[in-house]
Amino acid sequence: GAVVSQHPSWVICKSGTSVKIECRSLDFQATTMFWYRQFPKQSLMLMATSNEGSKATYEQGVEKDKFLINHASLTLSTLTVTSAHPEDSSFYICSASAGGQTVYGYTFGSGTRLTVV
Amino acid sequence: QKEVEQNSGPLSVPEGAIASLNCTYSDRVSQSFFWYRQYSGKSPELIMSIYSNGDKEDGRFTAQLNKASQYVSLLIRDSQPSDSATYLCAVKGTGNTGKLIFGQGTTLQVKP
């Protein structure tokens, strides 16, 4: 149980284009989803927290107009990187929470490797 | 001071030895602590969660928590080369969001 599916696993896009990443909870309802970014040899940095049906809460320094997050249902959240630039190239990972302190609370997707050329 | 601190390593141990990974955190009221393992190019996978002071064992892994010292550790017994990875300590934030705050990770190398 507690499977989170993330797509695509990798994507290459041209500078200036937008890329959408999907994160789905397959066997539980994700009341909260977290989006992280990880640069090589660095730890996970939280970008934003989203709750189903409400606006995402962005961490300090994260441009909300550039990284659009939608959490329209209890099983789906999307991150759209708008007008991507090479410095946005990174490993993006979602995490879904059903609340509480069980292992179901913090399940990670498999990640998306974004390369902007 | 970082909220969650780990020694980045690398920590090198011979196969069969005990690997000891350490983590300190700054928020005294934190209640939930997690250890994740991350292989290169992959997303983190949960190894252990611990909420109470003391030890929690699961197979070759033992998590230890000392809230008074704001310290959490992970012991890996009988280390195997397949244990070579980056180990991330995470602390659940005390706000309503429940977000995890990660340390920078410790790279473990188990040499055959």
gemmi code that builds the backbone of each chain (N, CA, C; Angstrom):
import gemmi

chains = {
    "A": [
        ("GLY", (0.816, -1.203, 0.000), (0.000, 0.000, 0.000), (0.848, 1.251, 0.000)),
        ("ALA", (0.197, 2.413, -0.027), (0.849, 3.713, 0.026), (1.790, 3.925, -1.148)),
        ("VAL", (1.248, 3.762, -2.340), (2.053, 3.953, -3.542), (1.774, 5.321, -4.141)),
        ("VAL", (2.832, 5.998, -4.480), (2.733, 7.298, -5.154), (3.396, 7.169, -6.516)),
        ("SER", (2.641, 7.464, -7.539), (3.138, 7.369, -8.904), (3.458, 8.760, -9.425)),
        ("GLN", (4.641, 8.932, -9.953), (5.072, 10.236, -10.467), (5.496, 10.087, -11.919)),
        ("HIS", (5.006, 11.006, -12.749), (5.319, 10.980, -14.181), (5.548, 12.388, -14.712)),
        ("PRO", (6.421, 12.561, -15.688), (7.299, 11.527, -16.239), (8.500, 11.288, -15.340)),
        ("SER", (9.249, 10.245, -15.592), (10.443, 9.973, -14.795), (11.608, 10.843, -15.247)),
        ("TRP", (11.572, 11.229, -16.502), (12.575, 12.170, -16.973), (11.988, 12.963, -18.140)),
        ("VAL", (12.467, 14.171, -18.308), (11.992, 15.014, -19.394), (13.096, 15.998, -19.784)),
        ("ILE", (13.222, 16.184, -21.083), (14.146, 17.173, -21.626), (13.305, 18.200, -22.379)),
        ("CYS", (13.492, 19.457, -22.065), (12.704, 20.477, -22.746), (13.591, 21.648, -23.153)),
        ("LYS", (13.089, 22.425, -24.075), (13.823, 23.595, -24.529), (13.594, 24.762, -23.585)),
        ("SER", (14.578, 25.603, -23.479), (14.481, 26.783, -22.637), (13.294, 27.642, -23.078)),
        ("GLY", (12.493, 28.070, -22.109), (11.343, 28.905, -22.408), (10.025, 28.166, -22.486)),
        ("THR", (10.095, 26.844, -22.531), (8.865, 26.055, -22.575), (8.433, 25.670, -21.158)),
        ("SER", (7.233, 25.115, -21.060), (6.694, 24.701, -19.757), (6.630, 23.181, -19.676)),
        ("VAL", (6.787, 22.687, -18.485), (6.774, 21.244, -18.252), (5.842, 20.936, -17.085)),
        ("LYS", (5.000, 19.926, -17.269), (4.077, 19.521, -16.206), (4.491, 18.167, -15.650)),
        ("ILE", (4.546, 18.079, -14.339), (4.869, 16.831, -13.648), (3.657, 16.422, -12.821)),
        ("GLU", (3.276, 15.139, -12.932), (2.116, 14.642, -12.212), (2.511, 13.719, -11.065)),
        ("CYS", (1.749, 13.807, -10.010), (1.966, 12.953, -8.849), (0.605, 12.409, -8.413)),
        ("ARG", (0.480, 11.093, -8.406), (-0.784, 10.461, -8.046), (-0.610, 9.501, -6.885)),
        ("SER", (-1.515, 9.568, -5.935), (-1.554, 8.557, -4.878), (-2.491, 7.464, -5.373)),
        ("LEU", (-2.002, 6.231, -5.433), (-2.745, 5.160, -6.094), (-3.701, 4.412, -5.161)),
        ("ASP", (-3.388, 4.328, -3.908), (-4.211, 3.495, -3.036), (-4.564, 4.176, -1.719)),
        ("PHE", (-4.440, 5.495, -1.698), (-4.882, 6.228, -0.512), (-5.189, 7.661, -0.937)),
        ("GLN", (-5.892, 8.336, -0.076), (-6.246, 9.718, -0.368), (-5.200, 10.643, 0.245)),
        ("ALA", (-4.586, 11.411, -0.609), (-3.508, 12.291, -0.177), (-4.068, 13.663, 0.166)),
        ("THR", (-4.243, 13.920, 1.437), (-4.767, 15.216, 1.840), (-3.738, 16.322, 1.630)),
        ("THR", (-2.488, 15.954, 1.718), (-1.415, 16.932, 1.542), (-0.357, 16.349, 0.620)),
        ("MET", (0.148, 17.195, -0.256), (1.267, 16.781, -1.105), (2.386, 17.804, -0.987)),
        ("PHE", (3.581, 17.295, -0.992), (4.770, 18.127, -0.871), (5.597, 17.983, -2.150)),
        ("TRP", (6.145, 19.075, -2.603), (7.026, 19.056, -3.775), (8.426, 19.485, -3.357)),
        ("TYR", (9.382, 18.639, -3.728), (10.775, 18.891, -3.386), (11.605, 19.031, -4.664)),
        ("ARG", (12.740, 19.678, -4.507), (13.705, 19.774, -5.579), (15.062, 19.363, -5.005)),
        ("GLN", (15.814, 18.641, -5.789), (17.118, 18.181, -5.303), (18.161, 18.381, -6.391)),
        ("PHE", (19.163, 19.190, -6.079), (20.288, 19.381, -6.987), (21.340, 18.324, -6.659)),
        ("PRO", (22.237, 18.039, -7.619), (23.237, 16.987, -7.419), (24.021, 17.166, -6.128)),
        ("LYS", (24.136, 16.081, -5.389), (24.892, 16.005, -4.153), (24.370, 16.943, -3.067)),
        ("GLN", (23.116, 17.321, -3.182), (22.498, 18.140, -2.151), (21.257, 17.427, -1.612)),
        ("SER", (20.768, 17.911, -0.495), (19.596, 17.277, 0.097), (18.317, 17.781, -0.550)),
        ("LEU", (17.208, 17.230, -0.119), (15.908, 17.646, -0.641), (15.542, 19.011, -0.071)),
        ("MET", (15.118, 19.874, -0.957), (14.653, 21.190, -0.520), (13.167, 21.292, -0.809)),
        ("LEU", (12.379, 21.529, 0.219), (10.943, 21.650, 0.043), (10.625, 22.908, -0.745)),
        ("MET", (9.821, 22.741, -1.776), (9.406, 23.890, -2.585), (8.058, 24.411, -2.105)),
        ("ALA", (7.113, 23.496, -1.911), (5.770, 23.932, -1.580), (4.987, 22.777, -0.979)),
        ("THR", (3.949, 23.158, -0.258), (3.015, 22.213, 0.343), (1.631, 22.521, -0.186)),
        ("SER", (0.920, 21.502, -0.643), (-0.415, 21.756, -1.150), (-1.428, 20.849, -0.482)),
        ("ASN", (-2.570, 21.417, -0.191), (-3.692, 20.663, 0.345), (-4.798, 20.650, -0.694)),
        ("GLU", (-5.467, 19.536, -0.799), (-6.510, 19.371, -1.810), (-7.525, 20.493, -1.719)),
        ("GLY", (-7.749, 21.132, -2.862), (-8.771, 22.160, -2.958), (-8.365, 23.540, -2.503)),
        ("SER", (-7.119, 23.712, -2.086), (-6.693, 25.042, -1.651), (-5.365, 25.413, -2.312)),
        ("LYS", (-5.007, 26.674, -2.168), (-3.764, 27.144, -2.782), (-2.551, 26.560, -2.068)),
        ("ALA", (-1.504, 26.373, -2.843), (-0.286, 25.822, -2.262), (0.432, 26.871, -1.410)),
        ("THR", (1.152, 26.397, -0.433), (1.996, 27.257, 0.394), (3.437, 27.062, -0.050)),
        ("TYR", (4.054, 28.126, -0.515), (5.401, 28.038, -1.057), (6.432, 28.404, 0.007)),
        ("GLU", (7.559, 27.739, -0.061), (8.668, 28.053, 0.836), (9.328, 29.357, 0.386)),
        ("GLN", (9.998, 29.965, 1.319), (10.660, 31.237, 1.035), (11.671, 31.058, -0.100)),
        ("GLY", (11.608, 31.974, -1.054), (12.546, 31.937, -2.168), (12.061, 31.161, -3.373)),
        ("VAL", (10.937, 30.491, -3.273), (10.383, 29.732, -4.397), (9.351, 30.600, -5.104)),
        ("GLU", (9.531, 30.789, -6.411), (8.633, 31.658, -7.172), (7.326, 30.940, -7.473)),
        ("LYS", (6.255, 31.389, -6.887), (4.975, 30.709, -7.078), (4.435, 30.884, -8.493)),
        ("ASP", (4.825, 31.943, -9.177), (4.353, 32.143, -10.551), (5.141, 31.302, -11.544)),
        ("LYS", (6.281, 30.809, -11.119), (7.096, 29.981, -11.988), (6.795, 28.502, -11.764)),
        ("PHE", (6.566, 28.135, -10.538), (6.282, 26.751, -10.182), (4.823, 26.664, -9.742)),
        ("LEU", (3.966, 26.333, -10.714), (2.536, 26.293, -10.464), (2.136, 24.928, -9.941)),
        ("ILE", (1.461, 24.922, -8.815), (1.039, 23.671, -8.202), (-0.474, 23.633, -8.136)),
        ("ASN", (-1.017, 22.504, -8.598), (-2.449, 22.282, -8.553), (-2.735, 20.981, -7.839)),
        ("HIS", (-3.639, 21.009, -6.878), (-3.992, 19.809, -6.113), (-5.506, 19.709, -6.142)),
        ("ALA", (-6.026, 19.358, -7.324), (-7.455, 19.445, -7.570), (-8.246, 18.293, -6.969)),
        ("SER", (-7.576, 17.182, -6.686), (-8.289, 16.044, -6.111), (-7.420, 15.401, -5.050)),
        ("LEU", (-8.008, 14.463, -4.326), (-7.287, 13.792, -3.250), (-6.272, 12.775, -3.759)),
        ("THR", (-6.216, 12.595, -5.075), (-5.262, 11.625, -5.612), (-4.310, 12.212, -6.639)),
        ("LEU", (-4.441, 13.486, -6.940), (-3.608, 14.047, -8.001), (-3.126, 15.448, -7.656)),
        ("SER", (-1.831, 15.638, -7.803), (-1.241, 16.974, -7.719), (-0.300, 17.143, -8.901)),
        ("THR", (-0.245, 18.340, -9.431), (0.661, 18.603, -10.546), (1.539, 19.804, -10.234)),
        ("LEU", (2.760, 19.724, -10.747), (3.713, 20.828, -10.669), (4.046, 21.221, -12.094)),
        ("THR", (3.816, 22.472, -12.438), (4.175, 22.965, -13.760), (5.311, 23.965, -13.637)),
        ("VAL", (6.403, 23.662, -14.299), (7.533, 24.591, -14.345), (7.328, 25.446, -15.587)),
        ("THR", (7.026, 26.697, -15.385), (6.732, 27.585, -16.515), (7.994, 28.300, -16.979)),
        ("SER", (8.070, 28.512, -18.285), (9.206, 29.201, -18.884), (10.525, 28.671, -18.284)),
        ("ALA", (10.714, 27.397, -18.484), (11.863, 26.738, -17.860), (13.184, 27.259, -18.425)),
        ("HIS", (14.172, 27.324, -17.566), (15.516, 27.735, -17.957), (16.512, 26.689, -17.477)),
        ("PRO", (17.715, 26.693, -18.021), (18.687, 25.660, -17.628), (18.907, 25.551, -16.116)),
        ("GLU", (18.800, 26.656, -15.401), (19.006, 26.596, -13.940), (17.873, 25.875, -13.204)),
        ("ASP", (16.772, 25.593, -13.932), (15.671, 24.820, -13.345), (15.920, 23.330, -13.470)),
        ("SER", (16.951, 22.950, -14.195), (17.283, 21.533, -14.328), (17.584, 20.961, -12.953)),
        ("SER", (16.860, 19.915, -12.601), (16.985, 19.364, -11.255), (16.185, 18.074, -11.184)),
        ("PHE", (16.207, 17.466, -10.015), (15.415, 16.269, -9.728), (14.241, 16.720, -8.854)),
        ("TYR", (13.037, 16.566, -9.388), (11.845, 16.995, -8.670), (11.133, 15.766, -8.115)),
        ("ILE", (10.789, 15.825, -6.849), (10.178, 14.671, -6.181), (8.942, 15.123, -5.417)),
        ("CYS", (7.867, 14.357, -5.545), (6.671, 14.658, -4.768), (6.558, 13.672, -3.613)),
        ("SER", (5.834, 14.092, -2.617), (5.565, 13.239, -1.468), (4.118, 13.461, -1.066)),
        ("ALA", (3.429, 12.376, -0.821), (2.021, 12.486, -0.479), (1.782, 12.056, 0.958)),
        ("SER", (0.868, 12.761, 1.604), (0.554, 12.469, 3.002), (-0.936, 12.260, 3.167)),
        ("ALA", (-1.276, 11.221, 3.931), (-2.680, 11.002, 4.265), (-2.951, 11.446, 5.690)),
        ("GLY", (-1.952, 12.119, 6.277), (-2.120, 12.579, 7.646), (-1.673, 11.527, 8.636)),
        ("GLY", (-1.552, 11.917, 9.895), (-1.157, 10.978, 10.928), (0.323, 10.701, 10.912)),
        ("GLN", (0.733, 9.744, 11.683), (2.153, 9.476, 11.832), (2.538, 8.116, 11.278)),
        ("THR", (1.666, 7.522, 10.514), (2.003, 6.211, 9.967), (2.916, 6.372, 8.764)),
        ("VAL", (3.438, 5.256, 8.315), (4.309, 5.296, 7.156), (3.550, 5.796, 5.940)),
        ("TYR", (2.250, 5.682, 5.952), (1.460, 6.211, 4.846), (1.609, 7.712, 4.741)),
        ("GLY", (2.058, 8.336, 5.814), (2.093, 9.785, 5.843), (3.120, 10.406, 4.928)),
        ("TYR", (4.188, 9.693, 4.581), (5.271, 10.318, 3.852), (5.819, 9.387, 2.783)),
        ("THR", (5.038, 9.177, 1.770), (5.444, 8.306, 0.674), (5.904, 9.152, -0.486)),
        ("PHE", (7.056, 8.816, -1.028), (7.631, 9.600, -2.111), (7.342, 8.978, -3.465)),
        ("GLY", (7.160, 9.843, -4.442), (7.128, 9.391, -5.822), (8.539, 9.048, -6.274)),
        ("SER", (8.644, 8.532, -7.469), (9.940, 8.061, -7.974), (10.818, 9.184, -8.514)),
        ("GLY", (10.253, 10.395, -8.593), (11.060, 11.530, -9.023), (11.017, 11.774, -10.516)),
        ("THR", (11.265, 13.021, -10.884), (11.333, 13.424, -12.291), (12.632, 14.187, -12.516)),
        ("ARG", (13.423, 13.672, -13.433), (14.684, 14.348, -13.780), (14.392, 15.323, -14.906)),
        ("LEU", (14.462, 16.617, -14.626), (14.206, 17.652, -15.633), (15.522, 18.222, -16.129)),
        ("THR", (15.679, 18.206, -17.435), (16.839, 18.828, -18.073), (16.341, 19.875, -19.051)),
        ("VAL", (16.759, 21.100, -18.851), (16.356, 22.198, -19.733), (17.556, 22.577, -20.585)),
        ("VAL", (17.366, 22.516, -21.904), (18.496, 22.790, -22.820), (18.279, 24.082, -23.605)),
    ],
    "B": [
        ("GLN", (22.223, 28.210, 12.664), (22.167, 26.763, 12.908), (21.089, 26.142, 12.016)),
        ("LYS", (21.471, 25.076, 11.306), (20.516, 24.384, 10.475), (19.515, 23.652, 11.361)),
        ("GLU", (18.303, 23.454, 10.826), (17.272, 22.806, 11.612), (17.564, 21.330, 11.860)),
        ("VAL", (18.120, 20.667, 10.850), (18.478, 19.260, 10.968), (19.897, 19.109, 10.425)),
        ("GLU", (20.775, 18.594, 11.237), (22.184, 18.504, 10.839), (22.678, 17.071, 10.837)),
        ("GLN", (23.420, 16.757, 9.784), (24.068, 15.462, 9.654), (25.478, 15.690, 9.147)),
        ("ASN", (26.361, 14.771, 9.486), (27.693, 14.788, 8.915), (27.590, 14.237, 7.499)),
        ("SER", (28.064, 15.002, 6.520), (27.875, 14.594, 5.124), (28.711, 13.383, 4.737)),
        ("GLY", (29.764, 13.099, 5.545), (30.599, 11.946, 5.253), (31.559, 12.214, 4.104)),
        ("PRO", (31.995, 11.171, 3.382), (31.455, 9.823, 3.447), (31.920, 9.046, 4.675)),
        ("LEU", (31.025, 8.187, 5.131), (31.330, 7.264, 6.203), (31.648, 5.920, 5.559)),
        ("SER", (32.831, 5.451, 5.793), (33.256, 4.201, 5.175), (33.417, 3.118, 6.228)),
        ("VAL", (32.754, 1.986, 6.013), (32.858, 0.866, 6.934), (33.104, -0.415, 6.141)),
        ("PRO", (33.773, -1.388, 6.735), (33.957, -2.657, 6.037), (32.690, -3.500, 6.100)),
        ("GLU", (32.540, -4.355, 5.150), (31.389, -5.258, 5.118), (31.317, -6.054, 6.414)),
        ("GLY", (30.099, -6.143, 6.979), (29.896, -6.882, 8.209), (29.989, -6.029, 9.461)),
        ("ALA", (30.484, -4.822, 9.336), (30.635, -3.935, 10.500), (29.325, -3.209, 10.799)),
        ("ILE", (29.322, -2.492, 11.908), (28.175, -1.663, 12.271), (28.420, -0.244, 11.776)),
        ("ALA", (27.446, 0.286, 11.054), (27.517, 1.677, 10.611), (26.636, 2.509, 11.528)),
        ("SER", (27.178, 3.624, 11.982), (26.447, 4.497, 12.904), (26.266, 5.870, 12.262)),
        ("LEU", (25.031, 6.246, 12.072), (24.713, 7.520, 11.427), (24.017, 8.417, 12.438)),
        ("ASN", (24.423, 9.659, 12.487), (23.931, 10.561, 13.518), (23.231, 11.787, 12.951)),
        ("CYS", (22.339, 12.340, 13.767), (21.547, 13.490, 13.330), (21.155, 14.299, 14.558)),
        ("THR", (21.257, 15.604, 14.459), (20.771, 16.476, 15.526), (19.742, 17.433, 14.944)),
        ("TYR", (18.848, 17.879, 15.786), (17.798, 18.785, 15.321), (17.644, 19.936, 16.302)),
        ("SER", (17.110, 21.033, 15.818), (17.111, 22.249, 16.634), (15.789, 22.519, 17.347)),
        ("ASP", (14.664, 22.033, 16.790), (13.367, 22.327, 17.387), (13.068, 21.333, 18.511)),
        ("ARG", (13.128, 21.808, 19.725), (13.006, 20.947, 20.893), (11.655, 20.233, 20.976)),
        ("VAL", (10.625, 20.812, 20.374), (9.291, 20.209, 20.508), (8.962, 19.224, 19.387)),
        ("SER", (9.905, 18.950, 18.511), (9.681, 17.971, 17.437), (9.321, 16.619, 18.026)),
        ("GLN", (8.411, 15.905, 17.341), (7.907, 14.651, 17.893), (8.126, 13.448, 16.981)),
        ("SER", (8.353, 13.705, 15.684), (8.404, 12.598, 14.719), (9.683, 12.661, 13.924)),
        ("PHE", (10.321, 11.494, 13.808), (11.649, 11.455, 13.200), (11.726, 10.274, 12.234)),
        ("PHE", (12.425, 10.484, 11.137), (12.444, 9.481, 10.087), (13.859, 9.344, 9.526)),
        ("TRP", (14.166, 8.122, 9.123), (15.395, 7.865, 8.363), (15.010, 7.350, 6.987)),
        ("TYR", (15.569, 7.985, 5.969), (15.349, 7.576, 4.594), (16.693, 7.161, 3.973)),
        ("ARG", (16.603, 6.228, 3.071), (17.772, 5.825, 2.287), (17.551, 6.270, 0.851)),
        ("GLN", (18.580, 6.851, 0.253), (18.461, 7.311, -1.122), (19.661, 6.823, -1.926)),
        ("TYR", (19.361, 6.007, -2.915), (20.394, 5.591, -3.859), (20.544, 6.668, -4.915)),
        ("SER", (21.711, 6.733, -5.513), (22.008, 7.767, -6.491), (20.995, 7.749, -7.633)),
        ("GLY", (20.389, 8.897, -7.891), (19.432, 9.008, -8.984), (18.033, 8.520, -8.671)),
        ("LYS", (17.823, 8.072, -7.431), (16.514, 7.566, -7.041), (15.890, 8.453, -5.970)),
        ("SER", (14.616, 8.259, -5.735), (13.951, 9.027, -4.683), (14.149, 8.325, -3.344)),
        ("PRO", (13.952, 9.030, -2.247), (14.169, 8.436, -0.925), (13.155, 7.337, -0.605)),
        ("GLU", (13.601, 6.351, 0.153), (12.704, 5.310, 0.635), (12.812, 5.254, 2.152)),
        ("LEU", (11.682, 5.115, 2.804), (11.637, 5.126, 4.260), (12.242, 3.850, 4.833)),
        ("ILE", (13.148, 4.017, 5.792), (13.720, 2.882, 6.496), (13.074, 2.734, 7.861)),
        ("MET", (13.059, 3.822, 8.609), (12.569, 3.755, 9.987), (11.859, 5.055, 10.340)),
        ("SER", (10.888, 4.939, 11.207), (10.296, 6.098, 11.839), (10.364, 5.869, 13.342)),
        ("ILE", (10.535, 6.932, 14.107), (10.610, 6.785, 15.560), (10.001, 8.006, 16.207)),
        ("TYR", (9.240, 7.774, 17.272), (8.515, 8.862, 17.898), (8.800, 8.970, 19.399)),
        ("SER", (9.284, 7.874, 19.998), (9.510, 7.855, 21.445), (10.981, 7.703, 21.763)),
        ("ASN", (11.382, 8.217, 22.889), (12.765, 8.062, 23.334), (13.127, 6.580, 23.432)),
        ("GLY", (14.367, 6.279, 23.101), (14.835, 4.910, 23.218), (15.191, 4.338, 21.865)),
        ("ASP", (15.197, 3.020, 21.794), (15.593, 2.308, 20.595), (14.392, 1.667, 19.926)),
        ("LYS", (14.468, 1.610, 18.611), (13.477, 0.889, 17.820), (14.219, 0.067, 16.794)),
        ("GLU", (13.957, -1.234, 16.814), (14.709, -2.140, 15.954), (13.818, -2.700, 14.850)),
        ("ASP", (14.407, -2.839, 13.659), (13.715, -3.459, 12.534), (14.777, -4.157, 11.685)),
        ("GLY", (14.876, -5.461, 11.892), (15.884, -6.217, 11.156), (17.283, -5.770, 11.523)),
        ("ARG", (18.079, -5.395, 10.537), (19.453, -4.954, 10.791), (19.531, -3.492, 11.212)),
        ("PHE", (18.397, -2.814, 11.210), (18.379, -1.382, 11.500), (17.859, -1.106, 12.919)),
        ("THR", (18.512, -0.177, 13.589), (18.048, 0.302, 14.887), (18.087, 1.818, 14.891)),
        ("ALA", (16.942, 2.418, 15.174), (16.888, 3.870, 15.321), (16.918, 4.184, 16.816)),
        ("GLN", (17.630, 5.225, 17.172), (17.732, 5.642, 18.564), (17.350, 7.108, 18.665)),
        ("LEU", (16.522, 7.432, 19.643), (16.063, 8.801, 19.815), (16.313, 9.266, 21.241)),
        ("ASN", (16.870, 10.448, 21.371), (17.082, 11.084, 22.669), (16.598, 12.516, 22.542)),
        ("LYS", (15.379, 12.743, 22.981), (14.778, 14.062, 22.817), (15.452, 15.107, 23.700)),
        ("ALA", (15.934, 14.705, 24.854), (16.600, 15.662, 25.739), (17.858, 16.219, 25.089)),
        ("SER", (18.555, 15.379, 24.355), (19.765, 15.803, 23.657), (19.490, 16.230, 22.227)),
        ("GLN", (18.249, 16.100, 21.790), (17.851, 16.468, 20.424), (18.720, 15.733, 19.422)),
        ("TYR", (18.725, 14.428, 19.584), (19.647, 13.577, 18.844), (18.918, 12.315, 18.399)),
        ("VAL", (19.123, 11.966, 17.133), (18.553, 10.721, 16.624), (19.629, 10.028, 15.801)),
        ("SER", (19.708, 8.713, 15.924), (20.745, 7.992, 15.197), (20.173, 6.757, 14.532)),
        ("LEU", (20.935, 6.232, 13.605), (20.569, 4.997, 12.905), (21.782, 4.089, 12.917)),
        ("LEU", (21.582, 2.875, 13.424), (22.631, 1.871, 13.403), (22.267, 0.811, 12.371)),
        ("ILE", (23.248, 0.445, 11.569), (23.064, -0.619, 10.592), (24.033, -1.724, 10.952)),
        ("ARG", (23.484, -2.856, 11.377), (24.337, -3.988, 11.743), (24.636, -4.831, 10.506)),
        ("ASP", (25.767, -5.545, 10.571), (26.151, -6.435, 9.476), (26.029, -5.696, 8.133)),
        ("SER", (26.680, -4.577, 8.036), (26.584, -3.734, 6.838), (26.953, -4.515, 5.578)),
        ("GLN", (26.195, -4.263, 4.526), (26.412, -4.920, 3.238), (26.736, -3.865, 2.181)),
        ("PRO", (27.454, -4.255, 1.144), (27.728, -3.289, 0.068), (26.449, -2.655, -0.489)),
        ("SER", (25.354, -3.397, -0.463), (24.082, -2.853, -0.964), (23.520, -1.753, -0.053)),
        ("ASP", (24.087, -1.611, 1.132), (23.666, -0.529, 2.020), (24.320, 0.797, 1.643)),
        ("SER", (25.270, 0.750, 0.732), (25.950, 1.974, 0.298), (24.943, 2.909, -0.365)),
        ("ALA", (24.755, 4.055, 0.234), (23.738, 5.002, -0.214), (23.884, 6.270, 0.621)),
        ("THR", (23.024, 7.224, 0.364), (22.947, 8.406, 1.211), (21.770, 8.240, 2.159)),
        ("TYR", (22.000, 8.478, 3.432), (20.968, 8.321, 4.441), (20.527, 9.709, 4.925)),
        ("LEU", (19.247, 9.943, 4.790), (18.675, 11.240, 5.121), (17.884, 11.158, 6.416)),
        ("CYS", (18.203, 12.054, 7.307), (17.443, 12.202, 8.548), (16.371, 13.257, 8.296)),
        ("ALA", (15.157, 12.993, 8.736), (14.073, 13.958, 8.533), (13.286, 14.126, 9.827)),
        ("VAL", (12.901, 15.345, 10.073), (12.135, 15.684, 11.264), (10.837, 16.337, 10.829)),
        ("LYS", (9.754, 15.876, 11.394), (8.467, 16.476, 11.045), (8.334, 17.819, 11.717)),
        ("GLY", (7.998, 18.841, 10.920), (7.834, 20.177, 11.455), (6.684, 20.246, 12.438)),
        ("THR", (6.751, 21.201, 13.329), (5.741, 21.311, 14.385), (4.536, 22.148, 13.962)),
        ("GLY", (4.574, 22.708, 12.763), (3.423, 23.462, 12.288), (2.313, 22.549, 11.819)),
        ("ASN", (1.257, 23.142, 11.321), (0.100, 22.363, 10.898), (0.305, 21.618, 9.583)),
        ("THR", (1.306, 22.027, 8.813), (1.475, 21.410, 7.500), (2.031, 19.999, 7.584)),
        ("GLY", (2.746, 19.686, 8.649), (3.336, 18.360, 8.762), (4.487, 18.125, 7.815)),
        ("LYS", (5.089, 19.162, 7.319), (6.171, 18.978, 6.353), (7.395, 18.390, 7.024)),
        ("LEU", (8.179, 17.658, 6.228), (9.416, 17.077, 6.718), (10.572, 18.031, 6.437)),
        ("ILE", (11.446, 18.152, 7.393), (12.656, 18.943, 7.233), (13.820, 17.959, 7.185)),
        ("PHE", (14.580, 18.002, 6.103), (15.643, 17.027, 5.887), (17.008, 17.590, 6.249)),
        ("GLY", (17.849, 16.700, 6.752), (19.249, 17.022, 6.877), (19.914, 16.875, 5.520)),
        ("GLN", (21.197, 17.202, 5.449), (21.889, 17.178, 4.161), (22.274, 15.770, 3.733)),
        ("GLY", (22.094, 14.799, 4.632), (22.374, 13.417, 4.280), (23.804, 13.004, 4.570)),
        ("THR", (23.972, 11.730, 4.917), (25.293, 11.148, 5.136), (25.495, 10.049, 4.118)),
        ("THR", (26.580, 10.138, 3.374), (26.899, 9.108, 2.396), (27.632, 7.963, 3.090)),
        ("LEU", (27.088, 6.774, 2.956), (27.684, 5.573, 3.540), (28.292, 4.721, 2.437)),
        ("GLN", (29.531, 4.317, 2.651), (30.206, 3.409, 1.731), (30.571, 2.148, 2.498)),
        ("VAL", (30.047, 1.011, 2.057), (30.372, -0.270, 2.676), (31.302, -1.010, 1.730)),
        ("LYS", (32.513, -1.247, 2.194), (33.525, -1.838, 1.325), (33.606, -3.345, 1.526)),
        ("PRO", (33.570, -4.099, 0.416), (33.628, -5.566, 0.522), (34.956, -6.033, 1.120)),
    ],
}
model = gemmi.Model(1)
for chain_id, residues in chains.items():
    chain = gemmi.Chain(chain_id)
    for i, (resn, *xyz) in enumerate(residues, 1):
        res = gemmi.Residue()
        res.name, res.seqid = resn, gemmi.SeqId(i, " ")
        for name, pos in zip(("N", "CA", "C"), xyz):
            atom = gemmi.Atom()
            atom.name, atom.element = name, gemmi.Element(name[0])
            atom.pos, atom.b_iso = gemmi.Position(*pos), 0.0
            res.add_atom(atom)
        chain.add_residue(res)
    model.add_chain(chain)
structure = gemmi.Structure()
structure.add_model(model)
structure.setup_entities()
